[in-house]
Amino acid sequence: MTRRTGPTNVHLANLITDLKILANKEKVNLWKRIAKDLEKSTRRRAKVNLYKIERYCKDGEIALVPGKVLSEGETTKKIDVVAYSFSDKAKHKIKGKALTIRQLMKENPKGKKVRIFR
């Protein structure tokens, strides 16, 4: 049996490293949790539809998906959605901003008003 070596995508591996560094620097466990979720295999990573984000997120909150956002459903609230990747249709249906995890790290290093979806 082979040993798991982690993600082979260089950009993803760098993102995980940066998340761990930010978690230690800012003392915010949110970033450690996201790094741990991104280390999982692609098949085990979160896939969340927009209707689920709409149902559980409040207006003005940030929805963080450590995986992919899919386009099933609509958003009526102004919610900023942050994810590792988006489907093409999902990006266009979001009423707020569609950000990458790296952009959120720069804008909100303390992780305030962030809700994780898995």
Secondary structure, 3 states (H helix, E strand, C coil): CCCCCCCCCHHHHHHHHHHHHHHHHHCCHHHHHHHHHHCCCHHHCEEEEHHHHHHHCCCCCEEEEEEEEECCCCCCCCCEEEEEEECHHHHHHCCCCEEEHHHHHHHCCCCCCEEECC
